[in-house]
């Protein structure tokens, strides 16, 4: 009997047989790594991992209730947004796992082995998309200093300061949640020799495949007095905020390798949550904007 985890895995003479959702974080994934270190077995270990991982439907344990419920908000200034989307192209974000049978594994939860996009990634990308929508970055920057000052104030209110800020640091009023995906697929990039015009060595990417569904969950939760201090009105930035979400998902993409077209999505439904009203769902962004603006001006949806 061995008490060394990797020494016990090294005793395997073939592809590990047992695989489930959490095994992508340990067990099966580690077994494939150790097996790939044997002479001449690297490609066999990769093919085994890809075949078995692609067959899984990966789900979080439902009893843990890791996805938030915005149905009961404590304040009339708070609101939640739930955007359901379907990937049009593969989604990829590189995992920080030091050893893996593939060179480019997709990011997964370290405990459950579920592919996910972190809340910090959502926050950074949506901050950038909001700045793009308002002309603060990009090819055609805004030139009016008053507009620039106003929009920068909105960005700090929503998303907080930049990382380089040394004083008056704040996290922003919008709270983001991770997005979990249920499927894993694989893409291959095969660089070609310029002289022979033939593939040299295929590069495998573990991805979340197209047609996989996901949800963007966020909560606007300003601290007491924060709206008055920042001199902002949610109804004024609501339309631009929703347009930024739509542009990020449908135009810019939310994946690494966005310049190659990865990570774009089709938005299926928009759902809004406010304190004094029931949740409501819309198919289109324009309808959702109008409904959100109407309910926010009625102090959280009061009738």
Secondary structure, DSSP 8 states (H G I E B T S, - for coil): ----HHHHHTT--S------SGGGTSTHHHHHHHHHTSTT-HHHHHHHHHHHHHT------GGG--S---SS-SSTT-EEEEEEEEESS-B--B---S--SSSB-B-B-TTT--BEE-HHHHHHHHHHHHHHHTTSSSSS----HHHHHHHHHHHHHHH---TT--SS----SEEE--EE----EEEEEEEE-TTT-SEEEEEEEEEB-TT-EEEEEEEE---TTHHHHHT--HHHHHHHHHHHHHHIIIII-SSTTGGGTTT-EEEEEEEEEETTEEEEEESSHHHHHHHHHHHHHTTTT--
